[in-house]
Structure formats: structure tokens, C-alpha cells
Amino acid sequence: MGALLAIAAVIVLMAIGVPVVFSFAAMTYILSIFYDVDISSLMTTGFWSVNSIILIALPLFIMTGYLMQAGGMAAKLVQFVEAIVGRSKTGMGSSMVVACGVFGAISGTASAAVASIGTIMIGPMERHGYDRSYTSALLGISSLLGLLIPPSITMILFAVVTRQSVAACFLATIGPGILLIITLCMINWLKMRGTEPERDMPTVSERLHDVAQTGWKAIPALVLPVIILGGIYGGVFTPTEAAAIAVIYSIPVGLFIYKGLDFKKLVKCFIDAATTTGVIMVILVFSFVSSRIFTLERVPQELTEVLLDVFHDPLLILLVVNAFLILLGMIMDDISVVAIVSPLLLPVMQNIGVDPIQFAAIVGTSVVIGCNSPPMAPILFMTCRIGNVGMSQVIRPALGFMFMAAIPVMLVTTYWPPLSLFLPQYFGY
């Protein structure tokens, strides 16, 4: 009862506009009162929990996203992807989807992808005949590939709060991420085919020349995901070390190669990354304290017993968990959902035979849907601002992408474990 009251308090406070950090503090305070726990003794638990070398990767990957956006790396990636996929009407939509996936393989955040890819592509896509509301909806769902394609800030948080391997959680969401890319490209092709205006198509030699030219310019940007992922899974360095290398690499590339970065922009990137990181870390402190209270009061065990008593079928429990995660994602941001729900529901998942690494992928795919669903829909609101369109215009196409792409991918991830477990098992996790 106390856990439900505390979570309800967070939801209400966030709904009326209370900052996320203070909402989490209120949740912890309510739990301490309800269960008669000395909150001062537990704050040291929260401090030592965030005093982790793994969490150093958070500000560094966040910083990488800002540096890519400011330094011009994102623009070169988009141009290269466009040259490969094609600059036809159907190709432009697929280019946006693939570009968001590639961007996600470097930055690990959705907001950076929205700002970078949206600014570059919304205008050209409109000139190719795309409606701005459709483009904004496609950008919203595609940008969330940053939560699935590693490195992912969301998966780092999941690994920390559930005590799982960061590398294994990264691998778990690659399969769902690739499936979402394929599904979105197919849906865009089906919607846009037959609407292509007649124009002279480039010859094969012209196409190859374009790919070679843009590819040469994009090499410094393309090297980064190879360094990050190759280094992590090749055993060269840890995710935290990979994040540090990504920052060190991004600064000279932005300053001297692409020349989109200057001292003023660099300082702003540091400030923005520090601000974002500060909020996340305070949220994590209160999350760890709340999780400790949940553990002491056996809340996860009680929740498991209730779910097993009400829903006897494990498949039905999985569906209920999916719906719960989506509903929370509709009114809370992805960081809040992961911090609160992951440690609470993990014992339930393990009790019905779900691997913790698969649960990471389930959480990731569910958050993708929640972040694009009103009333909160933080990513969708951001795409509306970038696309200069009203939310009412974007809702319909956004719901279409959710029902035709995001929800099917979530269900496949939930009910077909090999999609998320094949790569972790292959690499020995």
C-alpha cells in the first residue's frame, strides 16, 4: 500500500508541474513515513550507490551527444545515410530512421537525436513532399532508437539500479532496435510509395560517387561507434572508458575536422551535460533509497505474490507489466520509469522465468512507446517544437507508428526471448 501511495504521489506531483527531482524526494519521504524508517540512515545508502565508476559513463555519453550535435558530426552522418538509402521520397524517410539509429550508436540519447537529425532533415523532407506532422511523428519514434541502440543512457541506468552487466544490457536491445528500424522503414515505404513525383533518377555511377564522397567526409564520425562498441565487446576497455574516449575523440573532430565547434559552444556543451547529469544523479540517489525501503519491507515479494494470485498465467503477467510500463511512460520520463520500476518489477520477472537481461530489453521497448504517448510525451513535444507543428496534428501519425511498429516490436521482445538474449549469450553474458 505504501509503495502504491508513493508512486501515485510521484505521478500526481509530476502531473501538476513539480520538478522530477522534488517529486522523487517526496516519494522517498512518504515511504519513510509510511514504513516508519529513519530516512537519515538510508541517505548514506543512496550516496554510496551512486558512488560508482559505472555511473561516470553517464555524463560522458551525455557530453558526447552534445558534442556531436554542436560539432557537425550529425550532419555528415545524415548526408552519408541519405547517399546510401537514396534521396527519393521514400528514401528520405528511411534515411531519417537509419540516421537516428546511427546517431544512437554514438550518443545514447533521444533528445540529442531529435535536435540534430530533426534540424537537418525536416526541411528537406518537406520539400520532397512530406507533411510536417508525419515527419515530426516519424522523427519522434525514430529518435528513441537512441534508447535501444548502444550505448544507451537508459540501459546504463537499468544496469546500475538492478545490478546487471552494462555490456549485457547494451547487447539486449540491439535486436529490438534493428527490428524497429526495419519496421519503420517498411511502414514509411508502404505509406509513401506511389506518391513519388517523376524525376530523373541518378545513374549507378553517380550514386556510387555520392556514396564515396559523403562516406569519405563521414569517416571521422563513423569511426566513433566502431571505437565505442568494438572496444567494449572486444575487451579493450570498459563502457566507462569507452565514454571517456568518445568525449576525447569528439572534441578535436568537432574543432578541427568539421569545424562546427568553437570555444563558446564547447563551454555550453559542458554546462548542458553537467545540468542533465546533475538531475539524473539526484534522481538516482532517491531511487536507491526508495529501493532500499522496498527491499526492507519486502514490497517486491508482496507484489510478486499479488500478481501470481490474480494472474496465474505468466504470459498474462508479462502483458500486464507491458501495459503498466507504457502507462507510467505516458506520464513520466524514461529515466524516472527505469529508476522506479526496474528494481520493483525485476523480482516478479525472475519469479516467472524471465531473464533479467531480457527484462532490460522489455523496459527499453516499453519506454519507447511511453515517451511518445500523451499527456507527457516529452520526445513528441520536442519534435513538435523542432518541426514547428501543433501536438494535435502529430498525434494521429504518431499513434499509427506506435500501433504498427513500436507495440509489435515490444510484444516480440517480450514473448520471443532469443531476440534480446542471442547476442548477450553469444558474447558470454
Backbone torsions as a table, in degrees:
resi	resn	phi	psi	omega
1	MET	NA	-43.8	179.8
2	GLY	-63.2	-38.9	179.5
3	ALA	-64.1	-43.9	179.4
4	LEU	-64.1	-39.8	179.2
5	LEU	-64.1	-41.4	-179.0
6	ALA	-66.7	-43.3	178.9
7	ILE	-65.7	-39.7	177.6
8	ALA	-62.8	-37.3	178.7
9	ALA	-63.5	-41.7	177.7
10	VAL	-60.1	-45.4	-178.1
11	ILE	-62.2	-46.6	-178.7
12	VAL	-64.1	-45.2	-178.6
13	LEU	-62.5	-42.7	178.6
14	MET	-67.7	-34.6	-179.7
15	ALA	-66.2	-31.6	-179.3
16	ILE	-92.1	5.3	172.6
17	GLY	99.9	8.3	176.9
18	VAL	-71.2	133.4	178.9
19	PRO	-53.0	148.5	-175.3
20	VAL	-57.2	-43.0	-177.5
21	VAL	-58.8	-46.6	-179.0
22	PHE	-69.6	-31.0	176.8
23	SER	-64.4	-41.4	178.0
24	PHE	-68.2	-37.5	176.9
25	ALA	-61.8	-40.5	178.5
26	ALA	-64.0	-40.0	178.1
27	MET	-59.5	-45.6	179.9
28	THR	-63.2	-41.0	-179.8
29	TYR	-64.4	-42.1	179.2
30	ILE	-63.3	-42.5	178.7
31	LEU	-62.6	-40.8	-179.1
32	SER	-65.3	-35.0	178.7
33	ILE	-72.6	-46.1	-175.8
34	PHE	-64.0	-41.2	-177.0
35	TYR	-98.5	6.0	177.1
36	ASP	54.5	55.8	-179.4
37	VAL	-111.4	139.5	176.3
38	ASP	-74.8	105.1	-174.1
39	ILE	-64.9	-31.4	-177.7
40	SER	-63.8	-35.0	-179.3
41	SER	-72.1	-25.0	-178.0
42	LEU	-89.0	-17.4	-179.3
43	MET	-63.3	-31.4	176.4
44	THR	-64.8	-31.6	175.7
45	THR	-61.9	-45.4	179.0
46	GLY	-62.7	-41.2	-179.1
47	PHE	-63.9	-48.8	-177.1
48	TRP	-69.7	-24.0	177.5
49	SER	-69.9	-37.7	179.1
50	VAL	-85.7	-9.0	176.6
51	ASN	-80.7	64.8	-172.6
52	SER	-127.6	138.2	179.1
53	ILE	-67.5	-26.0	178.9
54	ILE	-62.9	-38.5	-176.9
55	LEU	-71.2	-13.0	175.4
56	ILE	-63.3	-25.1	178.6
57	ALA	-63.4	-28.8	-177.5
58	LEU	-58.1	-61.3	-178.8
59	PRO	-62.1	-30.3	-177.5
60	LEU	-71.2	-42.5	177.0
61	PHE	-69.9	-36.2	175.6
62	ILE	-61.7	-43.5	178.1
63	MET	-61.4	-40.7	178.7
64	THR	-58.9	-42.3	178.6
65	GLY	-60.7	-44.6	178.9
66	TYR	-65.7	-38.9	179.7
67	LEU	-65.8	-39.9	177.2
68	MET	-62.5	-42.0	-179.0
69	GLN	-65.3	-44.9	-176.0
70	ALA	-80.1	-30.1	-172.7
71	GLY	-85.1	-9.5	177.9
72	GLY	96.0	1.8	-179.9
73	MET	-65.6	-37.1	-178.5
74	ALA	-62.6	-41.2	-178.9
75	ALA	-61.8	-41.8	179.9
76	LYS	-67.0	-36.9	177.1
77	LEU	-63.1	-43.7	-179.8
78	VAL	-62.9	-43.6	179.9
79	GLN	-61.8	-40.2	179.0
80	PHE	-67.0	-44.1	178.9
81	VAL	-63.1	-40.6	177.6
82	GLU	-60.0	-41.5	-179.1
83	ALA	-64.7	-34.9	179.8
84	ILE	-75.8	-51.4	-175.0
85	VAL	-74.4	-34.6	-179.7
86	GLY	116.8	149.2	-179.9
87	ARG	-100.7	19.7	173.2
88	SER	-72.5	174.8	-178.3
89	LYS	-63.5	-46.9	178.9
90	THR	-67.7	-35.2	-179.3
91	GLY	-66.9	-31.9	-179.0
92	MET	-63.4	-42.6	178.8
93	GLY	-64.4	-42.9	178.1
94	SER	-65.2	-34.8	178.2
95	SER	-60.8	-42.2	179.0
96	MET	-61.6	-44.5	-178.6
97	VAL	-62.6	-50.1	-177.9
98	VAL	-65.5	-39.4	178.9
99	ALA	-61.2	-39.6	177.2
100	CYS	-64.7	-37.3	177.2
101	GLY	-65.4	-43.6	178.2
102	VAL	-65.2	-42.1	178.6
103	PHE	-62.3	-38.9	178.6
104	GLY	-64.3	-27.4	179.1
105	ALA	-73.1	-2.3	179.9
106	ILE	-120.3	-47.2	-170.6
107	SER	-91.6	-37.5	-180.0
108	GLY	78.8	9.1	180.0
109	THR	-129.3	149.5	179.4
110	ALA	-83.1	-39.2	-176.0
111	SER	-62.5	-37.9	178.2
112	ALA	-65.7	-37.1	178.2
113	ALA	-66.4	-40.8	178.4
114	VAL	-60.1	-49.0	-176.6
115	ALA	-65.8	-42.1	-175.5
116	SER	-78.1	-58.1	-176.0
117	ILE	-67.5	-40.1	-178.9
118	GLY	-62.6	-45.0	-180.0
119	THR	-61.3	-36.0	-176.7
120	ILE	-78.9	-38.0	-164.8
121	MET	-106.6	-23.4	-174.7
122	ILE	-60.9	-44.0	179.1
123	GLY	-61.2	-54.9	177.8
124	PRO	-58.0	-36.8	179.0
125	MET	-67.5	-35.8	175.7
126	GLU	-63.7	-39.3	178.1
127	ARG	-67.3	-23.3	176.4
128	HIS	-86.9	3.9	175.5
129	GLY	103.1	6.2	177.8
130	TYR	-79.8	140.4	173.0
131	ASP	-77.1	139.0	-176.1
132	ARG	-62.0	-34.8	179.9
133	SER	-67.2	-40.3	177.9
134	TYR	-65.4	-45.1	-179.5
135	THR	-61.8	-42.1	-179.8
136	SER	-64.8	-39.7	178.2
137	ALA	-65.4	-42.5	178.9
138	LEU	-64.8	-40.1	177.4
139	LEU	-63.2	-41.7	-178.5
140	GLY	-59.2	-47.6	-178.3
141	ILE	-74.7	-34.4	-178.8
142	SER	-71.0	-36.3	-178.4
143	SER	-62.0	-26.1	-178.8
144	LEU	-74.9	-2.5	170.2
145	LEU	-61.7	-22.2	175.3
146	GLY	-62.4	-21.6	177.0
147	LEU	-84.2	-16.5	-175.9
148	LEU	-108.3	-43.0	-179.3
149	ILE	-79.5	121.9	-177.2
150	PRO	-69.5	152.6	0.5
151	PRO	-76.7	142.5	-176.1
152	SER	-125.1	125.8	177.1
153	ILE	-60.1	-40.5	-179.7
154	THR	-60.5	-42.3	-179.2
155	MET	-71.9	-31.4	174.1
156	ILE	-62.4	-44.9	178.7
157	LEU	-62.4	-44.0	179.1
158	PHE	-58.9	-46.2	-177.9
159	ALA	-62.2	-39.0	-177.9
160	VAL	-69.7	-47.1	-174.8
161	VAL	-76.0	-18.7	179.5
162	THR	-109.9	1.8	178.4
163	ARG	60.8	45.2	177.3
164	GLN	-110.4	170.6	178.4
165	SER	-73.9	128.9	178.4
166	VAL	-62.6	-45.1	-178.7
167	ALA	-61.6	-39.9	179.4
168	ALA	-65.6	-40.8	177.7
169	CYS	-65.5	-37.5	174.8
170	PHE	-57.8	-48.2	-177.3
171	LEU	-65.5	-32.9	-175.2
172	ALA	-62.6	-30.1	-175.0
173	THR	-97.3	-0.2	178.5
174	ILE	-65.6	-47.2	-180.0
175	GLY	-58.6	-53.9	175.9
176	PRO	-58.1	-36.9	179.7
177	GLY	-64.1	-45.9	178.9
178	ILE	-65.0	-40.4	178.3
179	LEU	-62.1	-38.7	178.5
180	LEU	-66.9	-39.1	176.9
181	ILE	-60.1	-48.5	-179.3
182	ILE	-61.5	-44.8	-178.4
183	THR	-63.5	-44.6	180.0
184	LEU	-65.1	-39.9	178.1
185	CYS	-64.1	-40.4	178.6
186	MET	-65.8	-43.2	179.5
187	ILE	-63.4	-43.1	179.0
188	ASN	-63.0	-40.6	178.9
189	TRP	-63.6	-43.1	179.6
190	LEU	-64.4	-37.5	-179.4
191	LYS	-74.1	-34.5	-172.4
192	MET	-97.2	-13.1	-178.5
193	ARG	-66.6	143.3	-178.5
194	GLY	86.7	-11.1	178.5
195	THR	-103.0	3.3	-177.4
196	GLU	-71.2	121.2	176.3
197	PRO	-69.0	150.4	-179.8
198	GLU	-70.2	129.0	176.5
199	ARG	-153.8	161.2	179.4
200	ASP	-67.7	122.5	179.7
201	MET	-83.0	140.9	178.8
202	PRO	-66.8	147.8	177.0
203	THR	-73.0	168.6	-179.8
204	VAL	-61.2	-41.8	-179.2
205	SER	-65.5	-38.8	177.7
206	GLU	-64.9	-40.6	179.7
207	ARG	-64.3	-44.4	179.7
208	LEU	-65.4	-37.6	178.0
209	HIS	-63.7	-40.7	179.1
210	ASP	-64.6	-43.3	179.2
211	VAL	-63.4	-43.5	-179.1
212	ALA	-65.3	-41.2	-177.6
213	GLN	-66.8	-50.0	-179.8
214	THR	-70.1	-32.8	178.1
215	GLY	-64.7	-39.7	177.8
216	TRP	-61.4	-43.7	179.9
217	LYS	-69.5	-27.4	-177.0
218	ALA	-88.6	-5.7	-176.5
219	ILE	-53.7	-47.8	179.6
220	PRO	-58.1	-33.6	178.4
221	ALA	-76.6	-37.5	-177.8
222	LEU	-72.3	-23.6	179.5
223	VAL	-66.1	-29.9	-174.1
224	LEU	-61.4	-51.1	178.0
225	PRO	-63.7	-29.7	176.8
226	VAL	-65.2	-42.9	178.3
227	ILE	-63.3	-47.8	-175.8
228	ILE	-63.3	-58.7	-173.9
229	LEU	-74.5	-40.1	178.3
230	GLY	-62.9	-39.8	179.6
231	GLY	-67.5	-41.5	-178.8
232	ILE	-65.6	-52.6	-173.6
233	TYR	-84.9	-10.6	172.6
234	GLY	-87.9	-2.3	178.1
235	GLY	77.8	14.4	-178.4
236	VAL	-76.4	-42.5	178.6
237	PHE	-152.1	167.4	-177.7
238	THR	-81.7	167.5	175.4
239	PRO	-56.7	-36.6	179.0
240	THR	-65.9	-44.4	177.3
241	GLU	-65.0	-36.5	177.3
242	ALA	-62.7	-39.3	178.9
243	ALA	-64.8	-40.5	178.5
244	ALA	-64.3	-42.8	178.1
245	ILE	-63.4	-37.2	179.2
246	ALA	-61.3	-41.6	178.2
247	VAL	-66.5	-47.8	-178.9
248	ILE	-60.0	-36.9	179.9
249	TYR	-73.7	-40.5	-173.8
250	SER	-67.0	-34.0	-175.6
251	ILE	-64.6	-54.7	179.0
252	PRO	-65.6	-32.2	177.4
253	VAL	-63.1	-45.1	178.9
254	GLY	-68.7	-33.7	-177.7
255	LEU	-78.9	-46.7	-167.0
256	PHE	-110.1	-24.2	-178.5
257	ILE	-96.0	-58.0	179.8
258	TYR	-88.8	-19.7	173.6
259	LYS	57.0	28.1	175.1
260	GLY	-90.5	-10.1	-175.8
261	LEU	-106.2	136.7	172.2
262	ASP	-132.2	-179.7	-174.9
263	PHE	-61.4	-41.6	-178.8
264	LYS	-63.1	-45.1	178.8
265	LYS	-66.6	-36.3	-179.9
266	LEU	-62.9	-44.6	178.0
267	VAL	-61.5	-42.5	179.4
268	LYS	-63.0	-38.6	177.9
269	CYS	-61.7	-42.5	178.5
270	PHE	-63.9	-41.9	-179.6
271	ILE	-65.6	-46.4	-179.6
272	ASP	-62.6	-43.1	179.8
273	ALA	-65.1	-40.1	179.1
274	ALA	-65.2	-40.6	179.9
275	THR	-63.8	-47.9	179.6
276	THR	-61.5	-44.6	-178.9
277	THR	-64.2	-40.9	-180.0
278	GLY	-58.4	-43.7	178.8
279	VAL	-63.1	-45.9	-178.4
280	ILE	-62.2	-42.3	-176.5
281	MET	-66.8	-40.0	177.9
282	VAL	-65.8	-40.3	176.1
283	ILE	-58.8	-43.0	-178.7
284	LEU	-64.8	-38.1	177.9
285	VAL	-57.0	-52.1	-179.7
286	PHE	-66.9	-32.1	177.6
287	SER	-64.8	-44.7	179.7
288	PHE	-64.5	-40.2	178.0
289	VAL	-62.7	-44.8	179.3
290	SER	-62.9	-42.5	179.1
291	SER	-61.6	-36.9	178.2
292	ARG	-64.5	-41.4	177.0
293	ILE	-63.7	-44.3	177.7
294	PHE	-55.8	-43.9	-178.1
295	THR	-66.2	-45.2	-179.4
296	LEU	-61.9	-34.9	-177.4
297	GLU	-94.9	7.5	177.3
298	ARG	58.3	34.2	179.8
299	VAL	-63.7	-45.4	178.9
300	PRO	-59.2	-39.8	179.2
301	GLN	-65.0	-41.6	178.6
302	GLU	-65.3	-40.3	177.7
303	LEU	-62.7	-40.4	177.7
304	THR	-61.1	-45.0	-179.5
305	GLU	-63.6	-40.8	179.7
306	VAL	-63.9	-46.9	-178.5
307	LEU	-63.6	-40.4	179.9
308	LEU	-69.1	-31.5	177.9
309	ASP	-72.5	-40.5	-177.0
310	VAL	-81.2	-45.0	-178.5
311	PHE	-116.4	102.6	-174.4
312	HIS	-76.0	-26.2	-176.5
313	ASP	-87.6	123.0	178.2
314	PRO	-57.2	-33.9	178.7
315	LEU	-64.3	-36.1	178.3
316	LEU	-71.5	-36.5	177.0
317	ILE	-62.2	-41.6	177.7
318	LEU	-59.5	-41.6	179.6
319	LEU	-65.4	-40.2	177.8
320	VAL	-63.4	-41.3	178.6
321	VAL	-64.2	-42.3	175.8
322	ASN	-55.8	-49.3	-178.4
323	ALA	-63.4	-39.8	-179.9
324	PHE	-63.7	-43.8	179.9
325	LEU	-64.5	-40.0	179.0
326	ILE	-65.8	-44.3	-179.6
327	LEU	-62.0	-42.7	177.2
328	LEU	-65.2	-39.2	179.0
329	GLY	-64.9	-23.1	178.4
330	MET	-72.1	-23.1	-175.7
331	ILE	-122.4	-2.0	179.0
332	MET	-135.6	157.3	177.5
333	ASP	-78.6	167.1	-174.5
334	ASP	-61.9	-37.4	-179.8
335	ILE	-63.8	-43.4	179.9
336	SER	-64.2	-42.8	-179.2
337	VAL	-61.7	-48.4	-178.5
338	VAL	-63.0	-42.9	-176.6
339	ALA	-66.3	-38.1	-176.9
340	ILE	-84.4	-50.5	-165.5
341	VAL	-83.7	-36.8	-172.8
342	SER	-56.3	-53.9	179.5
343	PRO	-68.4	-23.6	-179.2
344	LEU	-75.8	-40.0	-174.8
345	LEU	-93.0	-15.8	-177.5
346	LEU	-57.0	-44.3	177.4
347	PRO	-60.5	-34.5	177.1
348	VAL	-62.8	-45.8	-179.2
349	MET	-64.0	-42.2	180.0
350	GLN	-66.4	-33.9	-179.6
351	ASN	-64.6	-31.8	180.0
352	ILE	-97.9	11.5	172.3
353	GLY	91.0	15.5	178.8
354	VAL	-88.8	129.2	178.7
355	ASP	-67.1	137.7	179.5
356	PRO	-55.9	-33.4	179.9
357	ILE	-71.3	-36.6	173.8
358	GLN	-65.3	-37.4	178.3
359	PHE	-61.6	-33.6	175.4
360	ALA	-58.6	-44.2	179.1
361	ALA	-68.0	-36.7	177.8
362	ILE	-62.7	-44.9	178.0
363	VAL	-62.1	-44.1	-178.9
364	GLY	-60.8	-46.0	-179.4
365	THR	-70.5	-30.6	177.6
366	SER	-70.4	-40.3	179.5
367	VAL	-63.1	-35.0	177.4
368	VAL	-55.8	-40.4	180.0
369	ILE	-73.0	-46.1	-177.4
370	GLY	-61.1	-37.8	-177.5
371	CYS	-68.8	-12.7	178.6
372	ASN	-112.2	11.7	-176.6
373	SER	-112.8	127.5	175.8
374	PRO	-62.3	158.0	13.5
375	PRO	-85.3	-25.1	-177.0
376	MET	-75.7	-63.4	177.0
377	ALA	40.0	59.3	-173.8
378	PRO	-59.7	-40.2	-179.0
379	ILE	-70.3	-39.6	-179.7
380	LEU	-65.8	-39.3	176.4
381	PHE	-62.6	-38.5	179.7
382	MET	-66.2	-41.5	178.3
383	THR	-65.2	-33.0	177.6
384	CYS	-64.8	-39.0	178.2
385	ARG	-67.7	-42.2	179.4
386	ILE	-65.9	-40.7	-178.5
387	GLY	-83.9	-6.1	179.8
388	ASN	56.8	48.0	177.5
389	VAL	-132.9	160.1	179.0
390	GLY	-82.0	152.0	179.8
391	MET	-59.4	-36.7	-178.8
392	SER	-61.4	-29.5	179.7
393	GLN	-78.8	-26.2	-174.0
394	VAL	-91.1	-23.3	-173.9
395	ILE	-54.9	-48.7	-174.3
396	ARG	-62.2	-52.8	177.7
397	PRO	-64.4	-32.3	179.3
398	ALA	-64.5	-43.2	177.0
399	LEU	-62.5	-35.9	177.7
400	GLY	-61.0	-46.6	178.9
401	PHE	-65.3	-34.8	180.0
402	MET	-67.8	-44.6	-176.9
403	PHE	-75.6	-30.7	-177.3
404	MET	-92.9	-20.4	-176.0
405	ALA	-125.6	-60.5	-171.2
406	ALA	-65.5	-46.0	-178.6
407	ILE	-67.1	-45.8	174.9
408	PRO	-57.2	-40.8	178.2
409	VAL	-64.0	-40.4	177.4
410	MET	-61.4	-44.1	-178.8
411	LEU	-67.1	-39.5	176.6
412	VAL	-63.6	-42.3	178.7
413	THR	-62.3	-39.1	-177.3
414	THR	-71.6	-42.8	-171.0
415	TYR	-103.1	-2.7	176.4
416	TRP	-127.9	85.1	-174.1
417	PRO	-53.7	-36.4	-178.1
418	PRO	-56.0	-26.5	-179.7
419	LEU	-59.5	-39.0	-177.9
420	SER	-100.9	-18.4	-174.6
421	LEU	-101.3	-14.4	-176.2
422	PHE	-59.7	-52.1	-177.1
423	LEU	-66.8	-45.4	176.2
424	PRO	-58.1	-40.5	179.3
425	GLN	-68.5	-37.9	-179.8
426	TYR	-63.0	-37.3	-179.3
427	PHE	-89.9	5.9	171.9
428	GLY	86.5	21.9	179.6
429	TYR	-95.6	NA	NA
